[in-house]
Amino acid sequence: MSRDTAPLPEVLAGPLLRRLSAERLVIWLVGSRPLDLGLMLHPAGHPPRRLTLNERRLQRLPLGRHAWLHLIDVALDTPLPRVVRIDYDLKITPVGEDSGIADWAPHLLHEGATHPCFVLADSHRRLLHGSCRRPHHDGSDGLVRTDAWLAERREAPEAWPAWLLMTGDQVYADDVAGPLLVAIHTLIRRLGLFDETLEGATVADSQALYTDTATYYRREALLPDVKSSEDLRERFFGGVRKPVFTSVNAQNHLMSFAEVIAMYLLVWSPVPWRLVEMTEPTLDEKDAARFGEQRAVIARFAEGLPAAARVMAHLPTLMIFDDHDITDDWNLTADWERTAYGHPFSRRIIGNALLAYLLCQGWGNDPDRLAEPLAEVTELLASAASREGWLPAGEQDAVIERLLRFQGWEVEVEGEPKLVILDTRTRRWRSERSPKRPSGLMDWEALSELQQQILGATSVVIVSPAPMFGVKLIETIQRLFTLAGRPLLVDAENWMAHRGAASVMLNIFRHSRSPGHYVILSGDVHYSFAYDIHLRQRREGPRIWQVTSSGIKNAFPDTLLDWLDRLNRWLYAPRSPLNWLTQRRRMVIKPRDPDRAKAGERLWNGAGIGLVELDDQGRPSDIRHLDARGFDVVFPLPAAPGD
């Protein structure tokens, strides 16, 4: 029996545990049909509970003929206990005998377990965090390491983290390996994911897109060949060279809604890979060689997916977008926004990725906050289901237009310490000097709202996808490229790139009612580091810690990072006058040297995931990187004087 005719598995991806509390459980799952489900909960030392998931607790949204998104949101009358292991199961309840996770997703169970489980922590004092999971990076997957780490602590619920915080670039919609794109198209056909018409492209619709000769490694050719699209080509598909850092390969940029949905299924679950037969498309010699190299890397990535899926079935997870979840340099400058949103095809590309983000990532962070845009997308998907699987173009564009203007992606979680996740992509402070200069990562209104959220708190954990306090030399290089009018060449987006946004953020730290302790968790940069920070001439604080862990499956070019690290130490030594030319001259920043690095090195270059433990005052008592290669990298208290 071929894969095209074999029966489809009832569950394609999930369950993923999202925002969990003692009173409410939010769970994500995709099935090949609308499923009737029952939820079983069994806290250790307590009697089991069984809950029927009625329409109030379960939404089913069609994504295609054989793909249904299940959004489970259960309010509990009796709160669940904390710091105990809670076994759970999702029973599929057709007429006849129930089948549970052990039957339809045995890869989600740790060795010797009969059910997956989770733990509700009593504080936010232990956190896992990471960003940038690029499937075709030739290296290990930090989620696989996380699974091994968690399995070792299965019988020690007090050691489990409160959250897995995924701080950006959970998928790479703009940088896709050829073999993965082939798998995406195979899965679209197998599941009958919804089609759409494409205004402004050289192909009429998604079906023509998938079969066009330019669909692999040549997607820039699918843009209309008119002079007004030149800026669009450069920003989306130019493979723009970045001589200081790296280059971007965007020739397989995802375009349709179905492509992005299929990408999520293939990077979060091993099950869809059983439906995929990898057939190499017709390619020239150069692209065929690249396809072969990427095919081996993607195969190794797929082998690790059972472990990655197991992590997300055991740990409550919060997620926030960064640029690659949508497209590289997303909203970097006002000029970028004008060009990208001014063309119907590029606006659709961005909008499709944001629609998929809402369904696959955003909803699980805070269903109440996202209820209105979700209701609009639900109507859109219902319309497609009633129109033989085609998204109605006018309705799709209208939903995208409203979603692009939506404000409410940020996340706030009460607890000790308070947890705040920032949206640094859609509420930007556009440059008053020039539309070609980088925008501030948050505008004045968004920063004012942040200040109101945290005033009066004793301590706070802030998730900022890009580090608030990065490597000074790299930020200086980005500034020089900005002055030369080429910010897109070096991703010149950091908190210090926009004077107004940087000034307001630093003033928030100086406010008399600001928290005494800030821990800032970040990703984005493809290397890891930790800083201890305090304000000059302020004995009583606040104290700030910048902890960056990146990437989960990505890394920086080794030689280049070594040179940047070394030059940064020389040029910005504690007594260097260059420090007084930066926005951070009123701060003392002490780097923590990773214990496995060479003497003096401050940046760790290796895929993995960060682990931060906080004391009862919200100060880091342990900062480490769980390296995907199987060892820990500890960032001990700084020994070097600050700058």
Residue pairs with C-beta under 8 A, 6 or more apart in sequence:
3 190
3 274
3 275
3 276
3 277
4 190
6 275
8 32
8 33
8 66
8 190
8 191
8 275
9 32
9 104
9 271
9 274
10 31
10 32
10 33
10 35
10 92
10 99
10 104
11 29
11 30
11 31
11 32
11 35
11 92
11 104
11 105
11 271
12 30
12 31
12 32
12 67
12 191
12 265
12 269
12 271
12 272
13 29
13 30
13 264
13 265
13 268
13 269
13 271
13 272
13 309
14 27
14 28
14 29
14 30
14 70
14 268
14 269
14 313
15 27
15 28
15 29
15 72
15 90
15 101
15 108
15 116
15 313
16 27
16 28
16 29
16 268
16 312
16 313
16 317
16 364
17 25
17 26
17 27
17 118
17 312
17 313
17 314
17 315
17 316
17 317
18 26
18 27
18 28
18 316
18 317
18 318
18 363
18 364
18 365
19 26
19 316
19 318
19 364
19 365
19 366
19 367
19 413
20 26
20 118
20 120
20 316
21 120
22 76
22 79
22 80
22 81
22 82
22 120
23 75
23 76
23 79
23 80
24 73
24 74
24 75
24 76
25 39
25 72
25 73
25 74
25 76
26 72
26 73
26 74
26 364
26 367
27 72
27 73
27 74
27 90
28 69
28 70
28 71
28 72
28 360
28 363
28 364
29 35
29 69
29 70
29 72
29 90
30 63
30 67
30 68
30 69
30 70
30 265
30 269
31 67
31 68
31 70
32 66
32 67
32 68
32 191
33 66
33 68
34 60
34 68
34 70
35 60
35 68
35 70
35 92
36 53
36 92
36 93
36 94
37 53
37 58
37 70
37 72
37 90
37 91
37 92
37 93
38 50
38 51
38 52
38 53
38 90
38 91
38 93
38 98
39 50
39 51
39 53
39 72
39 74
39 88
39 89
39 90
39 91
40 48
40 49
40 50
40 51
40 87
40 88
40 89
40 90
40 91
40 100
40 115
41 48
41 49
41 50
41 51
41 80
41 86
41 87
41 88
42 48
42 49
42 86
42 87
42 88
42 115
43 80
43 81
43 84
43 85
43 86
43 87
44 84
44 85
44 86
44 87
44 157
45 81
45 84
46 81
46 84
49 78
51 57
51 74
53 72
53 74
57 72
57 73
57 74
57 75
58 70
58 71
58 72
58 73
59 69
59 70
59 71
59 73
59 378
60 68
60 69
60 70
61 68
61 69
61 71
61 359
61 377
61 378
61 381
62 68
62 69
62 194
62 381
62 382
62 384
62 385
63 69
63 191
63 193
63 194
63 258
63 261
63 381
64 188
64 191
64 192
64 193
64 194
64 258
64 389
65 191
65 192
65 389
66 190
66 191
66 192
67 191
67 192
67 193
67 261
67 265
69 359
71 363
71 367
73 367
80 86
80 120
81 120
82 120
82 121
82 122
83 119
83 120
83 121
83 122
83 157
83 158
84 119
84 157
85 117
85 118
85 119
85 154
85 155
85 157
86 117
86 118
86 119
86 120
87 114
87 115
87 116
87 117
88 115
88 116
88 117
88 118
89 100
89 101
89 102
89 115
89 116
90 100
90 101
91 98
91 99
91 100
92 98
92 99
92 100
92 104
100 115
101 108
101 109
101 115
101 116
101 313
102 109
102 114
102 115
105 271
105 309
105 313
107 270
107 306
107 309
107 310
108 116
108 306
108 309
108 310
108 313
109 115
109 116
109 310
110 116
110 151
110 154
110 310
110 314
111 151
113 154
116 310
116 313
116 314
117 154
117 314
118 314
118 315
118 316
119 157
119 160
120 316
121 160
121 161
121 162
123 162
123 415
123 416
123 417
124 162
124 163
124 413
124 415
124 416
124 417
124 418
124 419
124 461
124 614
125 162
125 416
125 417
125 613
125 614
125 615
125 616
125 618
126 159
126 160
126 161
126 162
126 611
126 612
126 613
126 614
127 161
127 162
127 163
127 165
127 461
127 521
127 611
127 612
127 614
128 146
128 161
128 163
128 164
128 165
128 315
128 609
128 610
128 611
128 626
129 164
129 165
129 166
129 167
129 463
129 521
129 523
129 547
129 549
129 609
129 610
129 612
130 142
130 165
130 166
130 167
130 523
130 549
130 550
130 551
130 552
130 608
130 609
130 610
131 166
131 167
131 168
131 169
131 170
131 322
131 465
131 522
131 523
131 524
131 549
131 550
131 551
131 552
132 168
132 169
132 324
132 523
132 524
132 526
132 550
132 551
132 552
132 553
132 554
133 141
133 142
133 143
133 169
133 170
133 171
133 267
133 551
133 552
133 553
133 554
134 169
134 172
134 175
134 324
134 551
134 553
134 554
135 172
135 177
135 180
135 267
135 297
135 298
135 301
135 553
136 177
136 180
136 294
136 297
136 298
136 301
137 297
137 551
137 553
137 554
137 555
137 607
138 297
139 553
139 554
139 555
139 607
139 628
140 304
140 553
140 607
140 628
140 629
141 301
141 304
141 307
141 308
141 552
141 553
141 607
141 628
142 551
142 552
142 553
142 607
142 608
142 609
142 626
142 628
143 304
143 307
143 308
143 311
143 312
143 552
143 553
143 609
144 304
144 307
144 308
144 628
145 608
145 609
145 626
145 627
145 628
145 629
145 630
146 164
146 311
146 315
146 609
146 626
147 307
147 308
147 310
147 311
148 307
148 630
149 626
150 160
150 311
150 314
150 315
153 159
153 160
160 315
161 315
161 611
162 316
162 415
163 315
163 316
163 317
163 318
163 413
163 419
164 311
164 312
164 315
164 316
164 317
164 318
165 317
165 318
165 421
165 463
165 521
166 317
166 318
166 319
166 320
166 552
167 320
167 322
167 463
167 465
167 521
167 522
167 523
167 524
167 549
168 320
168 321
168 322
168 323
168 324
168 325
168 465
168 523
168 524
169 322
169 323
169 324
169 325
169 523
169 524
169 551
169 554
170 267
170 319
170 321
170 325
170 361
171 260
171 263
171 264
171 267
171 324
171 325
172 324
173 253
173 254
173 260
173 263
173 324
173 325
173 326
173 327
173 353
174 236
174 248
174 250
174 253
174 254
174 323
174 324
174 326
174 327
174 328
175 248
175 249
175 250
175 252
175 253
175 324
175 328
176 184
176 252
176 253
176 254
176 263
177 252
177 294
177 297
177 298
178 216
178 217
178 252
178 281
178 283
178 287
178 290
178 291
178 294
178 295
179 278
179 291
179 294
179 295
179 298
180 263
180 266
180 294
180 298
181 215
181 216
181 252
181 254
181 259
182 216
182 278
182 279
182 280
182 281
183 262
183 266
183 272
183 273
183 276
183 278
183 298
184 254
184 259
184 262
184 263
184 266
185 210
185 215
185 259
185 262
186 275
186 276
186 277
186 278
186 279
187 193
187 262
187 265
187 266
187 272
187 275
187 276
188 210
188 258
188 259
188 262
190 275
190 276
191 262
191 275
192 389
193 257
193 258
193 261
193 262
194 257
194 258
194 381
194 384
194 389
194 390
194 391
195 205
195 206
195 207
195 256
195 258
195 389
195 390
195 391
196 205
196 206
196 256
196 257
196 258
196 390
196 391
196 393
196 396
197 204
197 205
197 206
197 390
197 393
198 204
198 205
198 206
198 208
198 209
198 255
198 256
198 345
198 348
199 344
199 345
199 348
199 393
199 397
200 224
200 343
200 344
200 345
200 346
200 348
201 209
201 222
201 223
201 224
201 255
201 345
202 221
202 222
202 223
202 224
202 225
203 209
203 212
203 222
206 255
206 256
206 258
206 259
209 215
209 222
209 255
209 256
212 222
213 282
214 221
214 222
215 222
216 252
216 281
216 283
216 287
216 291
217 251
217 252
217 283
217 287
217 290
218 251
219 237
219 250
219 251
219 252
219 253
219 255
220 233
220 236
220 237
220 238
220 250
220 251
222 255
223 229
223 232
223 233
223 236
223 237
223 345
224 345
228 343
229 343
231 335
231 339
232 339
232 340
232 343
232 346
234 240
234 488
235 329
235 336
235 339
235 340
235 488
236 250
236 253
236 327
236 340
236 346
236 349
237 250
237 251
237 253
238 250
239 247
239 248
239 249
239 250
239 251
240 247
240 248
240 488
240 489
241 247
241 489
242 248
242 489
242 490
242 491
243 489
244 477
244 481
244 489
244 490
245 490
245 491
245 556
245 557
245 560
246 556
246 557
248 328
250 328
253 327
253 349
254 260
254 263
254 349
254 352
254 353
255 348
255 349
255 352
256 352
257 352
257 355
257 356
257 391
257 396
259 352
260 352
260 353
260 355
260 356
261 356
261 359
261 360
262 272
263 356
264 356
264 360
265 272
266 272
266 273
266 276
267 305
268 305
268 308
268 309
268 312
269 305
269 309
270 302
270 305
270 306
270 309
273 302
273 305
278 295
280 288
280 291
280 295
281 291
283 291
301 553
317 364
318 364
318 365
318 411
318 413
318 419
318 421
318 463
319 361
319 362
319 364
319 365
320 361
320 365
320 409
320 410
320 411
320 421
320 422
320 423
320 463
320 465
321 357
321 361
321 362
321 409
321 423
321 425
321 465
322 330
322 424
322 425
322 465
322 466
322 523
322 524
323 329
323 330
323 332
323 425
323 491
325 353
325 357
325 361
326 350
326 353
326 354
326 357
326 425
327 340
327 349
327 350
327 353
328 491
329 336
329 488
329 491
329 493
330 350
330 425
331 337
331 425
331 426
331 428
331 439
332 438
332 439
332 487
332 488
332 491
332 492
332 493
333 430
333 431
333 435
333 436
333 437
333 438
333 439
333 487
333 488
334 430
334 431
334 435
334 436
334 439
335 435
335 436
336 488
337 430
338 435
339 346
340 346
340 347
340 350
341 347
341 350
341 404
344 397
347 397
347 400
347 404
348 396
348 397
348 400
350 400
350 404
351 396
351 397
351 399
351 400
351 401
351 403
351 404
352 400
354 400
354 403
354 404
355 377
355 399
355 400
355 403
358 370
358 373
358 374
358 377
358 403
359 374
359 377
362 370
362 409
363 370
363 374
365 411
365 421
366 411
367 374
369 408
370 408
373 402
373 403
373 406
376 399
376 402
376 403
377 399
377 403
379 395
380 391
380 392
380 395
380 396
380 399
383 391
383 392
383 395
384 390
384 391
384 392
404 426
406 426
407 426
407 427
409 423
409 425
409 426
410 420
410 421
410 422
410 423
410 446
411 419
411 420
411 421
411 463
412 418
412 419
412 420
412 421
412 453
413 419
413 420
413 421
416 459
416 618
417 457
417 458
417 459
417 460
417 461
417 515
417 517
417 519
417 614
417 618
418 453
418 454
418 457
418 459
418 460
418 461
418 515
419 460
419 461
419 463
420 450
420 453
420 454
420 460
420 461
420 462
420 463
421 462
421 463
422 441
422 442
422 450
422 462
422 463
422 464
422 465
423 442
423 446
424 441
424 442
424 464
424 465
424 466
425 441
425 465
427 442
427 443
427 445
427 446
428 439
428 440
428 441
428 442
428 443
429 439
429 440
429 441
429 442
429 443
429 444
429 498
429 500
429 501
430 439
430 440
430 443
431 437
431 438
431 439
431 440
431 498
432 500
436 485
436 487
437 482
437 487
437 498
438 478
438 482
438 487
438 492
438 493
438 497
438 498
439 493
439 498
440 497
440 498
440 500
440 501
440 502
441 464
441 466
441 493
441 494
441 495
441 498
441 501
442 450
442 501
442 505
443 501
444 500
444 504
447 501
447 504
447 505
447 508
448 504
450 508
451 508
451 511
451 514
454 460
454 462
454 508
454 514
454 515
455 511
455 513
455 514
456 513
457 515
458 515
458 516
458 517
458 617
458 618
459 515
459 516
459 517
459 518
459 519
459 614
459 617
459 618
459 619
460 515
460 517
460 518
460 519
460 618
461 518
461 519
461 520
461 521
461 614
461 618
462 468
462 518
462 519
462 520
462 521
463 520
463 521
463 522
464 495
464 520
464 521
464 522
465 522
465 523
465 524
466 493
466 494
466 495
466 522
466 524
466 525
467 494
467 495
467 520
467 522
467 524
467 525
467 546
467 548
468 495
468 505
468 520
468 522
468 546
469 495
469 520
469 531
469 533
469 544
469 546
469 584
469 587
469 589
470 494
470 495
470 496
470 525
470 548
471 525
471 529
471 564
471 565
471 568
471 603
472 568
472 571
472 572
472 578
472 579
472 582
472 584
473 564
473 567
473 568
473 571
473 572
474 525
474 564
474 568
475 494
475 496
475 497
475 582
477 490
478 487
478 490
478 491
478 492
478 493
478 494
478 497
479 492
479 497
481 487
481 489
481 490
481 492
482 492
482 497
487 493
487 497
495 501
495 502
495 505
496 502
496 582
496 583
496 584
499 583
502 583
503 583
506 583
506 584
506 586
506 587
508 514
509 518
509 535
509 542
509 544
510 535
510 538
514 542
515 542
515 618
516 541
516 542
516 543
516 617
516 618
517 541
517 542
517 543
517 544
517 545
517 617
517 618
517 619
518 542
518 543
518 544
518 545
519 544
519 545
519 547
519 612
519 614
519 618
519 619
519 620
520 544
520 545
520 546
520 547
521 547
521 548
521 549
521 610
521 612
522 546
522 547
522 548
522 549
522 550
523 548
523 549
523 550
523 551
524 548
524 550
525 548
525 550
525 556
526 550
526 551
526 554
526 555
526 556
526 605
527 548
527 550
527 555
527 556
527 561
527 603
527 604
527 605
528 548
528 549
528 550
528 594
528 603
528 604
528 605
528 606
528 608
528 610
528 625
528 633
529 546
529 548
529 591
529 592
529 594
529 602
529 603
529 604
529 635
530 545
530 546
530 547
530 548
530 591
530 592
530 620
530 623
530 635
531 545
531 546
531 589
531 590
531 591
531 592
532 543
532 544
532 545
532 589
532 590
532 592
532 637
532 638
532 642
533 543
533 544
533 545
533 546
533 587
533 588
533 589
533 590
534 541
534 542
534 543
534 544
534 587
534 588
535 541
535 542
535 586
535 587
535 588
536 586
536 587
536 588
537 586
543 619
544 587
545 619
545 620
545 623
547 610
547 612
547 620
547 623
547 635
548 610
549 608
549 609
549 610
549 625
551 607
552 607
552 608
552 609
552 628
553 607
553 628
554 607
555 605
555 606
555 607
556 605
558 605
561 603
561 605
562 601
564 603
565 601
565 602
565 603
568 602
569 600
569 602
571 578
572 578
572 579
572 643
573 643
574 640
574 641
574 642
574 643
576 643
579 585
579 643
588 642
588 643
589 642
589 643
590 638
590 640
590 641
590 642
591 602
591 638
591 640
592 602
592 623
592 635
592 636
592 637
592 638
593 600
593 601
593 602
593 635
593 636
593 638
593 639
593 640
594 601
594 602
594 603
594 604
594 625
594 633
594 634
594 635
595 633
595 634
595 635
595 636
596 604
596 631
596 633
596 634
597 603
597 604
597 633
604 625
604 633
606 625
606 627
606 628
606 629
606 633
607 627
607 628
607 629
608 625
608 626
608 627
608 628
608 629
608 633
609 625
609 626
609 628
610 623
610 624
610 625
610 626
611 622
611 623
611 624
611 625
611 626
612 620
612 622
612 623
613 620
613 621
613 622
613 623
614 620
614 621
615 621
622 634
623 634
623 635
624 632
624 633
624 634
624 635
625 632
625 633
625 635
626 632
627 633
